[in-house]
Amino acid sequence: MSRKSLVTAGLLATALTAALAPTAQAAGTGTITRAEYDKVKLGASIAKLHSVAGSGACKKTGSDSFPGYSTKTYTCKGNKRFSTAEFLFGNGKLEIKSQAGLDGKESNGKMTKAKYKKITKGKTIAQMHTIAGKGVCVRSVDSQAKGVKTSIYTCEQKSTYGVASFAFTNGKLDGRSQVGLR
């Protein structure tokens, strides 16, 4: 991983943490939707972000510069409760984007420990959905950087509350956890 990638990843982590704080939701008057988030592709300009998201949805929340390289981070209020999006630009071009909660979906609560045990490292997102069942696992967070797409799915058990989380990189399961599943 290059030095620039490490710097931008660190800045994104800081920005995402700030974005998930309750005060970030109060900023701005406009919001960004999942469809608008998807339209802002890697390599896009800051102007493209503002034209897609609309006035007031995104605010500059950070910037830094190094010899020959500068970064700007924009935080956008999502249109779903507690949702947000982050966009990190390097030299004016989008390098990393992430969102939390823009899908606005909730698990139907039918996750079990038996299903969890079958969803193992290397499985695809489609395989997870097949094993868990329709509506059980919902995407809660995703991010994209050059060559890497990550996403986290949350699967709930409503009776005697339990929850499982599955982390995917480029469509393959590479991490999972659960608490309280029966």
Summary of the structure (lengths in Angstrom):
residues: 182
radius of gyration: 17.4
end to end distance: 40.1
largest distance: 55.7
contacts: 570
relative contact order: 0.14
helix: 27%
strand: 40%
